[in-house]
Amino acid sequence: MYRYKTKGTCSTEITFDIQEGKLKDVKFTDGCSGNLQGISKLLEGMEAKKAVSLLKGIKCGYKETSCPDQLSIAISKVLEH
């Protein structure tokens, strides 16, 4: 299980796992509960690399990042290692 402290978002932390290249058990702490639960369910079983390409660069309003963008950063860091 991986844990990532978010920066610049309402959510404060994301936990997730990657098994056989696919995302499992994505969970956000704080933030927009319904939206983040929906994102988590949609990502379940998705190839981690595909999730990064879909989520990278998404902004939330005036912010330079978003919860999905932060997840893409977290996944990228895990895949780099």
N, C-alpha and C positions, 0 to 999 in steps of 0.2 A: 504494500500500500504506500502510495506517495502522498506527501503533504506539501502544499504550496501556500505561502502567505501572500495574498494578493496586494497589489499596490494601485491606488487610485480608483477603487471601486467600493460599492456599498458592501459587497461580500468581503469577508475578512480572510477566508481560507477556503481552499479547494482540496479535497482528498479524492484519489482515484487509483485504480490499478490498471496495469496493462498486462494482459495474458495472451500469449501467442500473437502479439501485435495488435490486439483489439482492446478497446476501452471497457472497463468493468467498474461498477460501483462508484460512479461520479457523484460527488456530494459537495454542495456549496454551503458554507456557514454564513448566515446573515444574508442580506440582499433581498431581492424580489422573489419571495418564496415560490409562488406559482410558476413564474417564468423559469426559474432555475430548476425546479423539479421537472418541468417539461423538457428543458434542454438536456438534463441528465438522462431522462428516459429515451429521448431521441438518439443520444450518443451511445447508449448501451450496445455493445457488440460491434460498434463501428471501428474500422481500421484507424489506428491512432494517427497515422500520417494524413489520412483523408480528413479527419477532424481538424487537424492543424490548418490544412489548406482552406477549409470552410470557415473557420472561426477567426483566423488571423486578420487583424486590422479592423475588426468591428469596433465602432465607437458608440458610447452611450451619451446621447445628448451633446453637450459641450465638452465632455471629457475626451481625453486623447486615447482612452482605452475603454474596456467594458469587461464584464465577467467572462463572456465567451473568449475575448481576446486574451485575458489573463490565463484562461485554461489552455489556450493554444501555446502560450509562452511556457507554461508548466510542462505540457506534454513534450514540447521541443527540447527542453532541458533534460528530460528523462531519456528521450531518444538519442540525444548526443552522447550519452554515457553508455 
